[in-house]
């Protein structure tokens, strides 16, 4: 299963700054991200078997950001809350791959694949 979501989560640096300024602000950011992903994926459902491998391809407009600054916690939690995947524990997700793509988009490609045994 592969799909694109037009959403750009804040990076780790901005999240940490919010957390340091007010712990409730950071919590609100994570909650808002989770809800946004839930709404954007509400009609999607992964029908394959588990465990799965997730590949998240973050789209960037330029190379002025760091790939390790991509916060994907809210994205994965939103996939669970939206019912796309059943859980984000180690029984369900075996591997997470983070990739980057340079174009005019700012969203995320998400690919879910069943682990081949």
N, C-alpha and C positions, 0 to 999 in steps of 0.2 A: 504494500500500500504506500503510495506516495502522494503528497499534497503540499500546497504552498499556503502559508498564512501571511497576510499583509500586516505584520505587527513587528515593532522594533522595541524589544525590552531595553530598559536602561542598563548601562554597563556596571561592572562591579565597582568602579571608582565612584560613580554617582550614588550607588546604593550604599556604599560604606560611608560616604559623606552624610547621607540622610540618616543613617543609623547612629552616627556619632553626634549629630545635632539633636536628634529626638528619636528614641527607640520606637515610638508609636508611628512615626512617619515611615520608617522602613517597613514596618509590619503592614501599613496601609498600601505601600507600593507593591509588596508581594501579593497581597490579597487582590488588588486591582489587576495585576498581571494575570493571576490565576483565573479570575473572572473573565477577563478579555479573551484569553485563549479558549476557555470553556464556551463562550458565545460564538467565537469564530469557527469552532469545530463541532458545533452542536448537531450537525447532520451527518457526521462521520462516525464510523465504527469499524474497528479492526476486527475482521472475522477469522483471521488465521489462528494458528496454534501458538503456544507459549513454551519456552521463553522466547523473547524477541531481542533483536538488535535494533537500536535506534540510530539513525544518521540524521544529524541536524546540520543543514548547510545555511549559514548566516550570510545574507547578501549585504555587501558594503558598496558605497559609492566611490570610496577611495581607500588608500592604504594608510590613513592617519590614525587608525585604531588598532588595538591589539586583539588577536583572536582569543587570548586568555581572559579578556575582559567581558566576554559574552556570558551573561547570566542566563542559564537555561532551566533553573529550578522552577520558576513560575510557569515556564512552558510545559514541562513534564507534568507538574501538578495540575495544570489546566487540562491536559489530555486525559488525566485520570478523572477529574471532576466532571468533564464533559462526556465521559463514557467512551472515549475513543479506545483507550486501553483499560484493562481491568485494575491494574495496580502498578506502582513503580518500585516495588520491592525486588530483591534479588531473585525471587522465584519467577518473576515476570520479565524483568529487563536484565539481560546478561551483559550487554555491551552498549556503550554510548560513544558514537563517533562525532566529532565536531569538525566541520569543514568550512571553508570560506569561498565566496564567489564575488567577483567584482563586476558590477553592472549598475544600472540605474534604479534597481529595486532596493528596498530596505527591510524586507521581510525574511522569512525562514522557510526553507524547504524541509519537510519532514518525511523521512522514509522509515517504514516499519517493516521488518523482515523477520520471519520465523527462523530461529536458529536451526541450522541443518545438523543433524546428529549422524 
